[in-house]
């Protein structure tokens, strides 16, 4: 269900390659924008949903990839009460933020 009156995070970005734009600017909204900003802030280390819990992280990554962002998935194992594995996501695209509205 959408709520047009609800404030949402919005980013307008440009994917770059050696200082040149790759395509037209992209507008990313809501949780997709939050995920992109988290990837940018994380840098080469990337982030996982264990460190930055959020619902549907893998879906936001999927959507960002469809926009054209190069995002690597690294599988990591973890122990604890519920041992298993989780994904770490690393942004490899050079992204220039053109404008940002944080709600």
HELIX and SHEET records of a PDB file:
HELIX    1   1 UNK A   31  UNK A   42  1                                  12    
HELIX    2   2 UNK A   43  UNK A   45  5                                   3    
HELIX    3   3 UNK A   57  UNK A   67  1                                  11    
SHEET    1   A 3 UNK A  20  UNK A  21  0                                        
SHEET    2   A 3 UNK A  10  UNK A  17 -1                                        
SHEET    3   A 3 UNK A  26  UNK A  29 -1                                        
SHEET    1   B 3 UNK A  20  UNK A  21  0                                        
SHEET    2   B 3 UNK A  10  UNK A  17 -1                                        
SHEET    3   B 3 UNK A  94  UNK A 101 -1                                        
SHEET    1   C 3 UNK A  47  UNK A  48  0                                        
SHEET    2   C 3 UNK A  84  UNK A  91 -1                                        
SHEET    3   C 3 UNK A  71  UNK A  78 -1                                        
END                                                                             
